[in-house]
Amino acid sequence: MSQSADLIEVNDLAKHFPGRSGFSFGASRPLVKAVDGVSFSIERGKTFGLVGESGCGKSTVARLILRLIDATAGTVKFEGADLFAAPRHKMRRMRRNMQIIFQDPFSSLNPRMTVGEIIREPLWVHGTPRGEEQKRVRELLELVGLAAEHASRHPHEFSGGQRQRIGIARALALRPKFVICDEAVAALDVSIQSQILNLLKDMQREFEVAYLFISHNLSVVKYISDVVGVMYLGRLVECADKKRIFAAPNHPYTKALLSAVPSMKPGRARNMIMLEGEIPSPLDPPSGCRFHTRCPMAMPACSKTEPKLREVAPGHVSACLLNDP
């Protein structure tokens, strides 16, 4: 039987956190709908870029996929296997193929461990023979542009870009099939960002690894992604191939995000779309379309009817009532 092209399948994923109930003792606590019915898939060896404003639920999606936190509803399948239904011993084996690169290279590395120990730890946890561990550490350091002698140093002896390279080496130590990059270059200088992005692409070509690349930087997402999904207030509002979504965005929120990206062509005027109002609270999201309170194209029906993701072109889906017949 041939393998499916999709490595990761996310269906109706939701996470509702209990909110504060104030001073109303005995009253039911409101729910913070951090993620509320998100669905997408990631092909083998491809990059899915997930974008949106801070607080829209991007990082929560990442932690749900890796089962670092429990989901309220939905399923996540890895190579066809339901991660949420997997027993603990099976999940441990599956974690070899799923890793994460965190945003902050300063806090994601243990300051008491040497670089060699940091990279060696996942190898040790998953039973790699001791003789092979040393060899793999040297290979990984060279692979990410560091020297073998760096293995004896501690994280504080490195720059931010070098620390992120160490984080990438640790994530690739077990040669995973899937890596989540959660704002992996956000804390770095622009010149260092390009080096890390190119390194990630090189690693993808060599190991055929799939990425979930989470970022608020649309220029970075455009460079590294194959498919782009746009989130707003816990929901996916648009998803398409990166060329199409940057050339012909459909959802008003996506259009507003892209209008804020600086143009690289001198003298070209930008028609920036200014969104009015504050982002609604996930404790009390608006009825109907969650974006209608800020949308410049809102209609009366938008406050009453919740739009569903609808195909507006082959492989391009958008959740907007303007697409309805």
Salt bridges, closest charged atoms under 4 A:
ASP36 OD1 - HIS16 NE2 3.05
ASP36 OD2 - ARG235 NH2 2.97
ASP36 OD2 - ARG290 NH2 2.50
GLU53 OE1 - ARG294 NH1 3.20
GLU79 OE2 - ARG44 NH1 3.22
GLU79 OE2 - LYS177 NZ 2.73
GLU133 OE1 - ARG120 NE 3.99
GLU139 OE1 - ARG136 NH1 3.27
ASP182 OD2 - ARG63 NH1 3.02
GLU183 OE2 - HIS216 ND1 3.08
ASP202 OD1 - ARG205 NH2 2.33
GLU238 OE2 - HIS316 NE2 2.54
GLU306 OE2 - ARG235 NH1 2.31
GLU306 OE2 - LYS308 NZ 3.85
ASP324 OD1 - ARG310 NE 2.96
